[in-house]
Amino acid sequence: MSNGKGYIYAELKVTNPEVFYGEYMEKVTPVLQKWGATFAIAGGEPRVLEGDRVVERVVLVEFESPEKANEFYYSEDYQAVIDYRFRSADTHLYMLNGYSAS
């Protein structure tokens, strides 16, 4: 068991705003709440300081542990709504382990 937090980090390009904001976000928000997730970063226009990338939107979701983040992603709850994101955004998604000094 890890001592640090768990994170899911996404870089998104919303391709169908009606589905993404009207359906996916509406359906995923209660699922995230059920799993105790909190948004550390949601949206914005990231400013790339190094590298040749265009990133339109970033999201960083925090979970109590990496294990909880992994369980969330593969849960029936999230899998029931993930297709709305697939249909409405091009996404790079990452699972990250937080750092804990203890």
DSSP file (Angstrom, degrees, kcal/mol; ACC not computed):
  #  RESIDUE AA STRUCTURE BP1 BP2  ACC     N-H-->O    O-->H-N    N-H-->O    O-->H-N    TCO  KAPPA ALPHA  PHI   PSI    X-CA   Y-CA   Z-CA
    1    1 A M              0   0    0      0, 0.0     2,-0.1     0, 0.0    64,-0.0   0.000 360.0 360.0 360.0 133.1    0.0    0.0    0.0
    2    2 A S        -     0   0    0      1,-0.1    65,-0.1     2,-0.1     4,-0.0  -0.451 360.0-148.9 -79.2 151.5    1.3    3.4   -1.0
    3    3 A N  S    S+     0   0    0     -2,-0.1    -1,-0.1    95,-0.1    96,-0.1   0.661  75.1  76.2 -90.4 -19.3    1.6    6.3    1.5
    4    4 A G  S    S-     0   0    0     94,-0.3    96,-0.1     1,-0.2    -2,-0.1  -0.299  87.8 -93.7 -89.9 173.2    1.0    9.0   -1.1
    5    5 A K        -     0   0    0     94,-0.3    93,-3.7    60,-0.2     2,-0.4  -0.282  34.8-126.5 -73.9 166.7   -2.1   10.2   -2.9
    6    6 A G  E     -AB  63  97A   0     57,-1.8    57,-3.3    59,-0.4     2,-0.4  -0.927  25.4-167.4-116.8 146.3   -3.1    8.8   -6.3
    7    7 A Y  E     -AB  62  96A   0     89,-2.7    89,-2.9    -2,-0.4     2,-0.5  -0.966  20.1-155.7-134.5 147.5   -3.8   11.0   -9.3
    8    8 A I  E     -AB  61  95A   0     53,-2.1    53,-2.8    -2,-0.4     2,-0.4  -0.995  21.3-167.8-117.5 122.9   -5.4   10.7  -12.7
    9    9 A Y  E     -AB  60  94A   0     85,-2.5    85,-2.9    -2,-0.5     2,-0.4  -0.925   4.6-172.9-113.8 132.2   -4.0   13.4  -15.1
   10   10 A A  E     -AB  59  93A   0     49,-2.9    49,-2.2    -2,-0.4     2,-0.5  -0.977  18.9-161.3-129.4 139.9   -5.6   14.1  -18.4
   11   11 A E  E     -AB  58  92A   0     81,-2.5    81,-2.3    -2,-0.4     2,-0.4  -0.990  31.2-174.5-111.8 123.7   -4.7   16.2  -21.4
   12   12 A L  E     -AB  57  91A   0     45,-3.1    45,-1.2    -2,-0.5     2,-0.4  -0.900  33.7-166.3-128.0 148.5   -7.9   16.8  -23.5
   13   13 A K  E     - B   0  90A   0     77,-2.1    77,-2.5    -2,-0.4     2,-0.4  -0.946  30.3-139.8-123.6 107.9   -9.0   18.3  -26.7
   14   14 A V  E     + B   0  89A   0     -2,-0.4    75,-0.3    75,-0.2    71,-0.0  -0.554  26.4 174.1 -71.9 121.4  -12.8   18.5  -26.5
   15   15 A T  S    S+     0   0    0     73,-2.2    74,-0.2    -2,-0.4    -1,-0.2   0.624  75.1  31.7-103.8 -19.2  -14.2   17.6  -29.9
   16   16 A N     >  -     0   0    0     72,-1.9     4,-2.8     1,-0.1     3,-0.4  -0.735  64.8-177.0-140.2  87.7  -17.9   17.6  -29.1
   17   17 A P  H  >>S+     0   0    0      0, 0.0     4,-2.6     0, 0.0     5,-0.8   0.828  81.1  59.0 -57.7 -35.0  -18.7   20.1  -26.4
   18   18 A E  H  >5S+     0   0    0      1,-0.2     4,-1.4     2,-0.2     5,-0.4   0.933 114.2  36.1 -61.9 -45.1  -22.4   19.2  -26.2
   19   19 A V  H  >>S+     0   0    0     -3,-0.4     5,-2.9     3,-0.2     4,-1.8   0.920 119.8  48.9 -73.0 -43.8  -21.6   15.6  -25.3
   20   20 A F  I  <>S+     0   0    0     -4,-2.8     5,-2.8     3,-0.2     6,-0.2   0.963 126.2  24.0 -63.1 -53.6  -18.5   16.4  -23.1
   21   21 A Y  I  <5S+     0   0    0     -4,-2.6     5,-0.3    -5,-0.2    -3,-0.2   0.853 129.3  43.6 -82.7 -34.9  -20.1   19.1  -21.0
   22   22 A G  I  <<S+     0   0    0     -4,-1.4    -3,-0.2    -5,-0.8    -2,-0.2   0.796 133.2   9.4 -83.6 -28.7  -23.7   18.2  -21.3
   23   23 A E  I  X5S+     0   0    0     -4,-1.8     4,-2.2    -5,-0.4     5,-0.2   0.771 127.1  44.7-116.9 -55.6  -23.5   14.4  -20.9
   24   24 A Y  I  ><S+     0   0    0     -5,-2.9     4,-3.2     1,-0.2     5,-0.3   0.964 118.0  42.5 -60.7 -54.5  -20.0   13.2  -19.8
   25   25 A M  H  ><S+     0   0    0     -5,-2.8     4,-1.7    -6,-0.3    -1,-0.2   0.882 114.4  52.6 -61.5 -37.7  -19.4   15.9  -17.1
   26   26 A E  H  4 S+     0   0    0     -5,-0.3    -1,-0.2    -6,-0.2    -2,-0.2   0.889 117.8  37.2 -63.6 -38.9  -23.0   15.5  -15.8
   27   27 A K  H  X S+     0   0    0     -4,-2.2     4,-0.7    -3,-0.2    -2,-0.2   0.832 116.8  49.4 -84.2 -33.8  -22.6   11.7  -15.5
   28   28 A V  H  X S+     0   0    0     -4,-3.2     4,-2.8    -5,-0.2     5,-0.2   0.801  95.6  71.7 -79.5 -27.6  -19.0   11.6  -14.3
   29   29 A T  H  X S+     0   0    0     -4,-1.7     4,-2.3    -5,-0.3    -1,-0.2   0.924 100.4  43.4 -57.7 -49.7  -19.3   14.2  -11.5
   30   30 A P  H  > S+     0   0    0      0, 0.0     4,-2.3     0, 0.0    -1,-0.2   0.843 113.0  54.1 -66.1 -29.1  -21.4   12.0   -9.1
   31   31 A V  H  X S+     0   0    0     -4,-0.7     4,-1.6     2,-0.2    -2,-0.2   0.935 109.0  47.6 -66.8 -45.3  -19.1    9.0   -9.9
   32   32 A L  H  <>S+     0   0    0     -4,-2.8     5,-2.5     1,-0.2     4,-0.2   0.917 112.3  50.1 -59.9 -43.6  -16.1   11.0   -8.9
   33   33 A Q  H ><5S+     0   0    0     -4,-2.3     3,-1.6    -5,-0.2    -1,-0.2   0.910 106.9  54.5 -61.6 -42.7  -17.8   12.2   -5.7
   34   34 A K  H 3<5S+     0   0    0     -4,-2.3    -1,-0.2     1,-0.3    -2,-0.2   0.854 109.7  47.7 -58.8 -36.1  -18.8    8.6   -4.9
   35   35 A W  T 3<5S-     0   0    0     -4,-1.6    -1,-0.3    -3,-0.1    -2,-0.2   0.343 116.7-113.1 -90.2   5.9  -15.1    7.6   -5.1
   36   36 A G  T < 5 +     0   0    0     -3,-1.6    -3,-0.2     1,-0.2     2,-0.2   0.720  62.0 156.1  73.4  21.6  -13.9   10.5   -3.0
   37   37 A A      < -     0   0    0     -5,-2.5     2,-0.4    -6,-0.2    -1,-0.2  -0.510  23.7-164.6 -81.9 148.7  -12.1   12.2   -5.8
   38   38 A T  E     -C   62   0A   0     24,-2.0    24,-3.4    -2,-0.2     2,-0.6  -0.983  23.4-116.4-131.3 146.2  -11.3   15.9   -5.9
   39   39 A F  E     +C   61   0A   0     -2,-0.4    22,-0.2    22,-0.2     3,-0.2  -0.708  28.7 174.1 -81.1 120.4  -10.3   18.1   -8.7
   40   40 A A  E    S+     0   0A   0     20,-3.2     2,-0.3    -2,-0.6    -1,-0.2   0.776  81.5  10.5 -88.0 -35.2   -6.8   19.6   -8.2
   41   41 A I  E     +C   60   0A   0     19,-1.7    19,-2.6     3,-0.0    -1,-0.4  -0.993  68.1 177.3-141.8 135.7   -6.9   21.2  -11.7
   42   42 A A  E     -C   59   0A   0     -2,-0.3     2,-0.3    17,-0.2    17,-0.2  -0.826  54.6 -40.1-144.8 104.0   -9.8   21.4  -14.0
   43   43 A G  E     +C   58   0A   0     15,-2.7    15,-0.8    -2,-0.3   -31,-0.0  -0.591  67.3 134.4  92.6-143.6   -9.6   23.1  -17.4
   44   44 A G        -     0   0    0     -2,-0.3    14,-0.2    13,-0.1    -1,-0.1  -0.098  66.6 -81.6  80.9 175.2   -7.8   26.2  -18.1
   45   45 A E        -     0   0    0     12,-0.1    12,-0.1     2,-0.0    -1,-0.1  -0.865  49.1-143.7-116.8  91.9   -5.5   27.0  -21.0
   46   46 A P        -     0   0    0      0, 0.0     2,-0.7     0, 0.0     9,-0.3  -0.243   5.6-136.0 -61.4 143.5   -2.2   25.5  -20.0
   47   47 A R        -     0   0    0      7,-0.1     2,-0.5     2,-0.0     7,-0.1  -0.895  15.1-141.2-101.8 111.5    0.9   27.5  -21.0
   48   48 A V        -     0   0    0     -2,-0.7     3,-0.1     5,-0.2     5,-0.0  -0.619  21.0-179.9 -75.9 120.3    3.5   25.1  -22.4
   49   49 A L        +     0   0    0     -2,-0.5     2,-0.3     1,-0.3    -1,-0.2   0.778  67.7  20.4 -91.6 -30.3    6.9   26.4  -21.2
   50   50 A E  S    S+     0   0    0      3,-0.0    -1,-0.3     0, 0.0     3,-0.1  -0.991 102.2  29.3-140.1 147.1    9.1   23.7  -22.9
   51   51 A G  S    S-     0   0    0     -2,-0.3     2,-0.9     1,-0.1    -3,-0.0  -0.068  85.6 -79.2  91.9 165.5    8.5   21.3  -25.7
   52   52 A D  S    S+     0   0    0      2,-0.0     2,-0.3    -2,-0.0    -1,-0.1  -0.699  77.0 128.9-106.6  78.4    6.5   21.5  -28.9
   53   53 A R        -     0   0    0     -2,-0.9     2,-0.5    -3,-0.1    -5,-0.2  -0.954  46.7-151.6-133.0 150.0    3.0   20.6  -27.6
   54   54 A V        +     0   0    0     -2,-0.3     2,-0.5    -7,-0.1    -7,-0.1  -0.974  21.5 176.0-119.3 114.1   -0.4   22.1  -27.9
   55   55 A V        -     0   0    0     -2,-0.5     3,-0.1    -9,-0.3   -42,-0.1  -0.977   9.9-177.5-121.4 119.2   -2.5   21.2  -24.9
   56   56 A E        +     0   0    0     -2,-0.5     2,-0.3   -44,-0.4   -43,-0.2   0.845  68.0   9.2 -86.7 -35.3   -6.0   22.7  -24.8
   57   57 A R  E     -A   12   0A   0    -45,-1.2   -45,-3.1   -12,-0.1     2,-0.4  -0.996  60.2-165.8-150.2 137.6   -7.3   21.5  -21.4
   58   58 A V  E     -AC  11  43A   0    -15,-0.8   -15,-2.7    -2,-0.3     2,-0.4  -0.949   2.0-171.2-125.3 149.9   -5.8   19.6  -18.4
   59   59 A V  E     -AC  10  42A   0    -49,-2.2   -49,-2.9    -2,-0.4     2,-0.5  -0.998   3.6-171.3-138.1 134.1   -7.5   17.9  -15.5
   60   60 A L  E     -AC   9  41A   0    -19,-2.6   -20,-3.2    -2,-0.4   -19,-1.7  -0.974   8.4-169.4-127.6 116.3   -5.8   16.5  -12.4
   61   61 A V  E     -AC   8  39A   0    -53,-2.8   -53,-2.1    -2,-0.5     2,-0.4  -0.908  10.0-147.6-110.5 130.2   -8.0   14.4  -10.1
   62   62 A E  E     -AC   7  38A   0    -24,-3.4   -24,-2.0    -2,-0.5     2,-0.3  -0.797  14.4-176.4-103.0 137.6   -6.8   13.4   -6.7
   63   63 A F  E     -A    6   0A   0    -57,-3.3   -57,-1.8    -2,-0.4   -26,-0.1  -0.841  41.1-107.2-123.2 162.5   -7.6   10.2   -4.8
   64   64 A E  S    S-     0   0    0     -2,-0.3     3,-0.1   -59,-0.2   -57,-0.1   0.733  99.5  -1.7 -64.4 -21.7   -6.7    9.1   -1.3
   65   65 A S  S  > S-     0   0    0    -60,-0.2     4,-1.9   -59,-0.1   -59,-0.4  -0.981  71.9-106.9-159.4 161.8   -4.2    6.6   -2.8
   66   66 A P  H  > S+     0   0    0      0, 0.0     4,-2.3     0, 0.0     5,-0.2   0.876 120.6  56.3 -60.4 -36.3   -2.9    5.2   -6.1
   67   67 A E  H  > S+     0   0    0      1,-0.2     4,-2.6     2,-0.2     5,-0.2   0.900 106.0  49.4 -62.4 -40.7   -4.9    2.0   -5.4
   68   68 A K  H  > S+     0   0    0      2,-0.2     4,-2.5     1,-0.2    -1,-0.2   0.884 109.9  51.4 -66.8 -38.6   -8.1    4.0   -5.1
   69   69 A A  H  X S+     0   0    0     -4,-1.9     4,-2.3     2,-0.2    -2,-0.2   0.920 112.3  46.5 -62.5 -43.5   -7.4    5.9   -8.4
   70   70 A N  H  X S+     0   0    0     -4,-2.3     4,-1.9     2,-0.2    -2,-0.2   0.916 111.9  50.1 -65.3 -44.2   -6.8    2.6  -10.1
   71   71 A E  H  X S+     0   0    0     -4,-2.6     4,-0.6     1,-0.2    -2,-0.2   0.907 110.5  51.4 -60.6 -42.1  -10.0    1.0   -8.6
   72   72 A F  H >< S+     0   0    0     -4,-2.5     3,-1.3     1,-0.2     6,-0.5   0.952 108.0  50.9 -58.2 -51.6  -12.0    4.1   -9.7
   73   73 A Y  H 3< S+     0   0    0     -4,-2.3    -1,-0.2     1,-0.3    -2,-0.2   0.893 118.0  37.4 -58.4 -42.1  -10.7    3.9  -13.3
   74   74 A Y  H 3< S+     0   0    0     -4,-1.9    -1,-0.3    -5,-0.1    -2,-0.2   0.406  93.2 118.3 -91.4   2.6  -11.6    0.2  -13.7
   75   75 A S  S <X S-     0   0    0     -3,-1.3     4,-2.6    -4,-0.6     5,-0.2  -0.275  74.8-122.0 -68.5 154.4  -14.8    0.4  -11.7
   76   76 A E  H  > S+     0   0    0      1,-0.2     4,-1.6     2,-0.2    -1,-0.1   0.860 112.5  61.8 -60.2 -35.3  -18.2   -0.4  -13.2
   77   77 A D  H  4 S+     0   0    0      1,-0.2     4,-0.4     2,-0.2    -1,-0.2   0.946 111.8  34.3 -56.6 -51.9  -19.2    3.1  -12.1
   78   78 A Y  H >> S+     0   0    0     -6,-0.5     3,-1.7     1,-0.2     4,-1.6   0.894 113.5  57.5 -75.3 -39.3  -16.6    4.8  -14.3
   79   79 A Q  H 3< S+     0   0    0     -4,-2.6     4,-0.5     1,-0.3    -1,-0.2   0.792  99.0  63.0 -61.9 -25.8  -16.7    2.3  -17.1
   80   80 A A  T 3< S+     0   0    0     -4,-1.6    -1,-0.3    -5,-0.2    -2,-0.2   0.710 116.3  28.4 -70.2 -19.8  -20.4    3.0  -17.5
   81   81 A V  T X> S+     0   0    0     -3,-1.7     3,-1.4    -4,-0.4     4,-0.7   0.510  93.0  92.9-117.0  -7.9  -19.7    6.6  -18.4
   82   82 A I  H >X S+     0   0    0     -4,-1.6     4,-2.2     1,-0.3     3,-0.7   0.809  76.3  66.7 -61.3 -31.1  -16.3    6.5  -20.1
   83   83 A D  H 3> S+     0   0    0     -4,-0.5     4,-2.2     1,-0.3    -1,-0.3   0.817  92.0  62.1 -62.1 -29.5  -17.7    6.1  -23.6
   84   84 A Y  H <> S+     0   0    0     -3,-1.4     4,-0.5     2,-0.2    -1,-0.3   0.895 107.3  44.5 -62.2 -38.2  -19.1    9.7  -23.3
   85   85 A R  H XX S+     0   0    0     -4,-0.7     4,-1.7    -3,-0.7     3,-1.0   0.917 110.5  54.0 -70.6 -43.1  -15.5   10.9  -23.0
   86   86 A F  H 3< S+     0   0    0     -4,-2.2    -2,-0.2     1,-0.3    -1,-0.2   0.874 112.1  45.5 -57.2 -36.7  -14.3    8.7  -25.8
   87   87 A R  H 3< S+     0   0    0     -4,-2.2    -1,-0.3    -5,-0.2    -2,-0.2   0.591 121.9  35.5 -82.3 -10.6  -17.0   10.2  -28.1
   88   88 A S  H << S+     0   0    0     -3,-1.0   -73,-2.2    -4,-0.5   -72,-1.9   0.450 114.3  34.9-127.1  -0.8  -16.4   13.8  -27.1
   89   89 A A  E  <  -B   14   0A   0     -4,-1.7     2,-0.6   -75,-0.3   -75,-0.2  -0.993  61.1-130.2-155.8 145.4  -12.7   14.3  -26.5
   90   90 A D  E     -B   13   0A   0    -77,-2.5   -77,-2.1    -2,-0.3     2,-0.4  -0.877  46.8-174.0 -90.3 126.2   -9.3   13.3  -27.7
   91   91 A T  E     -B   12   0A   0     -2,-0.6     2,-0.5   -79,-0.2   -79,-0.2  -0.959  36.8-162.2-134.7 140.3   -7.5   12.4  -24.5
   92   92 A H  E     -B   11   0A   0    -81,-2.3   -81,-2.5    -2,-0.4     2,-0.4  -0.994  29.2-168.3-108.8 125.5   -4.1   11.4  -23.1
   93   93 A L  E     -B   10   0A   0     -2,-0.5     2,-0.4   -83,-0.2   -83,-0.2  -0.950   6.8-173.6-123.4 135.8   -4.7    9.9  -19.7
   94   94 A Y  E     -B    9   0A   0    -85,-2.9   -85,-2.5    -2,-0.4     2,-0.5  -0.965  19.2-144.3-130.2 142.9   -2.1    9.1  -17.0
   95   95 A M  E     -B    8   0A   0     -2,-0.4     2,-0.4   -87,-0.2   -87,-0.2  -0.933  28.6-171.6-102.3 128.1   -2.2    7.4  -13.6
   96   96 A L  E     -B    7   0A   0    -89,-2.9   -89,-2.7    -2,-0.5     2,-0.5  -0.948  20.1-138.4-126.4 141.8    0.3    9.0  -11.2
   97   97 A N  E     -B    6   0A   0     -2,-0.4   -91,-0.2   -91,-0.2   -92,-0.1  -0.850  24.6-133.5 -95.1 130.9    1.5    8.1   -7.7
   98   98 A G        -     0   0    0    -93,-3.7     2,-0.4    -2,-0.5   -94,-0.3  -0.283  22.7-109.7 -74.0 167.6    1.8   11.0   -5.3
   99   99 A Y        -     0   0    0    -96,-0.1     2,-0.4   -95,-0.1   -94,-0.3  -0.821  30.2-177.5-103.3 138.7    4.9   11.4   -3.1
  100  100 A S        -     0   0    0     -2,-0.4   -96,-0.1   -96,-0.1   -97,-0.1  -0.990  20.2-153.7-135.0 127.9    5.0   10.9    0.6
  101  101 A A              0   0    0     -2,-0.4    -1,-0.1     1,-0.2   -97,-0.0   0.663 360.0 360.0 -72.8 -16.0    8.1   11.5    2.7
  102  102 A S              0   0    0    -99,-0.1    -1,-0.2     0, 0.0   -98,-0.0   0.491 360.0 360.0 -86.7 360.0    7.0    9.0    5.3
